[in-house]
Amino acid sequence: MNAPEKLAAFHAERLTGLGGSDVGAILGLSPYRTPVDVWAEKTGRAAPSESSLAMRFGSFAEQFVASEYSAQTGQAVERYTPMLRHQTAPIIGHVDRLVIPAGQKRASHMGKIRTDRLLEAKTASAFQAYKAEEWGPSGTDEVPAAYLVQVATYRILTGCPHADLAVLFGNQELRVYHLERDIELEEMIVARASEWWANHVIRDTPPAPVSDADVRLLYPRSAPQKAVAATLAMLGAVEALRRVRKQISELELDEDALAIAVKAYMTDAEALVSEGQTLATWKSAAATRKTDWKAVANALSAPKTLIEMFTTEAAPSRRFLLKDEK
């Protein structure tokens, strides 16, 4: 089987159950994917999430993070490639690594897992979707709920009571979190995954949309001449939307008027201050330079300074920022 065939087989297998990241998404815990996204993937209506650039980079960096985990903890790890599948629930998954027990040479043999600890290796960029306060210090179990559920799913599949989550932050800091077995959480995952799969994949019924992208995915085109009658609830929703949009429009006008008043008061000052605190800044940006390349092309016989001859300096702009209250 060549590489494209292997990839196609892998994606086909992924359609047969919910992986660890899928479980977090159907529970509404993922900042990247919604239940509708998972439904669209599992029913073949959308490309698998593994095809995204971010997901491919995460897979690429996995080996580096695993190596750094071993260097920091002194614990050797082993790659484990078989697809894991729950005996009764529609839960599947691939673990990143198994941690080799002290004094042993392997963490698995003939496909059978022989360790009590697994490792998940992740990267988190400086612009990650999760808030900084969701991540606790290294050595704790304080991680975003989506990762907590994902790791718990892999504990279910492997039977490992212990799991480590190694996360590389901004390519400069590695933290290792220790997550222990939570039977109540695991039972909830099995129950919710089974229920969701039956209701939405088996019955091919989409979950309720929770974002504008969900609505566009579910209903990409309009049916010509089709109209639906509004219910009392929908009439109320439409009226509320009108009120909100009017409020937003009025607030935007107020914002513009107030910003103009503050700028007019500041005149040419860069900052507005009060008792040592900066309330607002209005600074000039660096001057921009613009070159007329068409004129340059028509003057190839000009001396060395021809680019400077056709370069003009535009008036610098100013950026107004309202500072947060301390």
C-alpha positions in Angstrom: 0.0 0.0 0.0 1.5 3.3 -1.1 1.4 6.6 0.9 -1.8 8.0 -0.6 -3.5 4.7 -0.1 -2.4 4.5 3.5 -3.7 8.1 4.1 -7.0 7.3 2.5 -7.3 4.1 4.7 -6.5 6.1 7.8 -9.2 8.7 7.0 -11.7 6.0 6.3 -11.0 4.4 9.6 -11.4 7.7 11.3 -15.0 7.9 10.1 -15.9 4.8 12.1 -15.8 6.4 15.5 -15.1 9.5 17.7 -11.5 10.3 18.5 -10.2 12.1 21.6 -10.4 15.5 20.0 -13.8 14.7 18.5 -15.2 14.0 22.0 -14.0 17.4 23.3 -15.7 19.0 20.3 -19.1 17.3 20.6 -19.1 18.3 24.3 -18.6 22.0 23.2 -15.1 22.3 24.7 -13.0 22.9 21.6 -12.2 26.4 20.4 -11.4 25.0 17.0 -14.3 22.7 16.1 -18.0 22.5 16.8 -20.3 19.5 17.0 -21.5 20.3 13.5 -17.9 20.2 12.2 -17.5 16.7 13.7 -20.9 15.5 12.3 -19.9 16.8 8.8 -16.6 15.0 9.0 -18.0 11.7 10.2 -20.8 11.7 7.6 -18.3 12.5 4.8 -19.7 16.0 4.2 -16.4 17.7 5.0 -12.7 17.0 4.8 -11.1 15.5 7.9 -9.6 18.0 10.3 -6.2 16.3 10.1 -5.8 17.8 6.6 -5.5 21.4 8.1 -2.1 23.1 8.2 -2.2 23.4 12.0 -3.0 19.7 12.4 -0.2 18.7 10.1 2.3 20.9 11.9 1.2 19.4 15.2 1.9 15.9 13.9 5.3 17.0 12.5 6.3 18.5 15.9 5.1 15.5 17.9 8.5 13.7 17.7 10.4 16.8 18.9 8.0 17.3 21.9 8.3 13.6 22.8 12.1 13.8 22.7 12.1 16.8 24.9 9.7 15.1 27.3 12.2 12.2 27.6 15.1 14.6 28.1 13.2 16.5 30.8 11.7 13.5 32.7 14.3 10.8 32.0 11.4 8.5 30.8 11.8 6.7 27.5 8.8 6.6 25.2 7.7 4.3 22.4 5.6 5.0 19.3 2.4 2.9 19.2 0.6 3.0 15.8 -2.4 0.5 16.0 -5.9 2.1 16.0 -7.5 1.6 19.4 -11.2 0.9 19.6 -13.6 0.7 22.5 -15.4 -2.6 22.8 -18.9 -1.2 23.0 -18.8 2.6 22.5 -18.0 4.4 19.1 -14.7 5.6 20.5 -11.4 5.2 18.6 -8.0 6.8 18.7 -4.3 6.7 18.2 -2.1 7.6 21.2 1.0 9.7 20.6 3.4 7.6 22.7 3.5 5.0 25.4 5.9 5.6 28.3 8.3 2.6 28.8 8.2 1.4 32.4 11.4 1.7 34.4 13.6 -1.3 33.9 11.8 -2.4 30.8 12.8 -2.3 27.1 9.3 -2.0 25.6 5.9 -0.5 26.5 4.1 -2.9 24.2 4.5 -6.4 22.7 2.7 -7.9 19.7 0.3 -5.0 19.8 -0.5 -5.5 23.5 0.1 -2.5 25.8 2.3 -3.3 28.7 2.6 0.0 30.5 0.4 2.1 32.9 1.3 5.5 31.4 0.7 7.2 28.1 2.0 10.4 26.6 0.3 13.1 24.5 2.6 15.6 22.9 1.2 19.0 21.9 2.3 22.4 20.7 0.7 25.7 21.7 1.6 28.8 19.7 1.8 32.3 21.2 -1.5 33.0 19.5 -3.3 29.9 20.8 -7.0 29.8 21.1 -6.9 28.8 24.8 -6.5 31.5 27.4 -3.2 31.6 29.4 -5.0 31.1 32.7 -6.3 27.7 31.5 -2.8 26.4 31.7 -1.4 25.8 35.1 2.3 25.3 36.2 4.2 22.3 34.9 3.7 19.2 37.1 0.0 20.0 37.8 -3.2 18.7 36.1 -4.4 22.2 35.3 -5.1 22.0 31.5 -7.9 23.2 29.2 -11.0 21.0 29.5 -10.7 19.9 25.9 -7.3 18.3 26.5 -8.5 16.8 29.8 -11.3 15.0 27.9 -9.0 14.0 25.1 -6.4 12.4 27.4 -9.2 10.7 29.4 -10.5 9.2 26.2 -7.1 7.7 25.5 -6.9 6.4 29.0 -10.2 4.6 28.3 -8.8 3.0 25.2 -5.4 2.0 26.6 -6.4 1.1 30.1 -3.5 3.2 31.4 -4.4 4.9 34.7 -1.7 7.5 34.3 -1.1 10.0 31.5 1.3 12.8 30.8 0.6 15.8 28.6 3.7 17.5 27.3 3.1 20.9 25.7 5.6 23.1 23.9 4.6 26.8 24.4 5.7 29.2 21.8 8.7 27.0 20.8 10.5 28.1 24.0 8.9 26.4 27.0 8.0 22.7 27.7 5.5 21.9 30.4 4.6 18.4 31.5 1.2 17.9 33.1 0.2 14.7 35.0 -3.3 13.5 34.6 -4.7 10.7 36.7 -7.6 8.4 36.0 -11.1 9.8 36.7 -13.6 7.0 36.5 -16.6 9.4 36.7 -15.3 11.5 33.8 -14.6 8.4 31.7 -18.1 7.0 32.2 -19.5 10.3 31.2 -17.4 10.3 28.0 -18.5 6.8 27.0 -22.2 7.6 27.6 -22.2 11.0 25.8 -20.2 9.6 22.9 -22.5 6.7 22.4 -25.6 8.9 22.6 -24.2 11.5 20.2 -23.1 9.0 17.7 -26.5 7.3 17.7 -28.5 10.6 17.5 -26.4 12.3 14.8 -24.2 9.9 12.8 -26.4 6.8 12.7 -29.6 8.8 12.2 -27.7 11.3 10.0 -29.2 14.2 11.9 -27.0 17.3 12.3 -26.5 18.8 15.8 -27.9 22.3 16.5 -25.6 24.9 15.0 -23.7 27.1 17.5 -21.9 29.4 15.1 -22.4 31.3 11.9 -20.0 28.9 10.2 -22.2 26.0 11.3 -25.3 27.6 9.7 -23.4 28.2 6.5 -22.1 24.6 6.4 -25.6 23.2 7.0 -27.4 25.4 4.6 -25.0 26.7 1.9 -27.6 27.5 -0.7 -31.1 28.8 -0.7 -34.0 27.1 -2.3 -35.6 29.3 -5.0 -39.0 30.7 -4.2 -39.0 28.9 -0.8 -40.4 30.8 2.2 -41.0 29.7 5.8 -43.7 31.1 8.1 -42.3 32.7 11.3 -43.4 31.3 14.6 -44.1 33.6 17.6 -40.6 32.7 19.0 -39.0 33.6 15.7 -40.9 36.9 15.5 -39.5 37.7 18.9 -36.0 36.7 17.7 -36.2 38.9 14.6 -37.5 41.9 16.7 -34.7 41.4 19.2 -32.1 41.3 16.4 -33.4 44.5 15.0 -33.1 46.2 18.5 -29.6 44.9 19.0 -28.5 46.1 15.6 -30.0 49.5 16.2 -28.2 49.7 19.6 -24.9 48.7 17.9 -25.4 51.4 15.3 -26.1 54.0 17.9 -23.2 52.9 20.0 -20.9 53.2 17.0 -22.0 56.7 16.4 -21.4 57.5 20.1 -18.0 55.9 19.9 -17.0 58.0 16.9 -18.2 61.2 18.6 -16.4 60.5 21.8 -13.2 59.6 20.0 -13.4 62.8 18.0 -13.8 64.8 21.3 -10.8 63.1 22.9 -8.6 63.6 19.8 -9.6 67.2 19.5 -8.7 67.8 23.2 -5.3 66.0 22.7 -4.5 68.2 19.6 -0.8 67.1 18.8 -0.1 65.4 22.1 0.8 61.7 21.9 -0.8 60.7 25.2 -3.7 61.7 27.5 -2.8 61.1 31.2 -4.4 61.4 34.6 -2.5 61.1 37.9 0.3 59.1 36.3 -2.0 56.8 34.4 -2.1 56.8 30.6 -5.7 57.0 29.5 -5.2 57.1 25.7 -2.5 57.4 23.1 -2.5 59.0 19.6 0.9 58.5 18.1 2.1 59.1 14.6 3.2 56.0 12.7 6.5 55.8 10.9 6.5 57.7 7.6 5.8 55.4 4.6 7.7 55.5 1.4 6.1 54.9 -2.0 8.0 54.2 -5.2 6.6 54.8 -8.7 8.0 51.6 -10.3 6.4 52.4 -13.7 8.3 55.6 -13.8 11.5 53.7 -12.8 11.0 51.3 -15.6 10.7 54.2 -18.1 13.9 55.7 -16.8 16.4 52.9 -16.9 19.0 55.1 -18.4 18.9 57.4 -15.3 21.9 57.4 -12.8 22.1 55.2 -9.7 19.8 57.4 -7.7 16.9 56.9 -10.0 14.9 55.0 -7.3 15.3 57.9 -4.9 14.2 60.3 -7.6 10.8 58.5 -7.9 10.3 57.8 -4.2 8.0 60.0 -2.3 7.2 60.2 1.4 3.5 60.0 2.4 2.2 61.9 5.5 2.3 59.6 8.5 -0.9 58.3 10.0 -1.9 58.3 13.7 -3.3 55.3 15.6 -5.7 56.0 18.4 -5.9 53.5 21.3 -8.1 53.7 24.3 -6.3 52.1 27.2 -7.9 49.6 29.6 -8.7 50.8 33.1 -6.4 49.4 35.8 
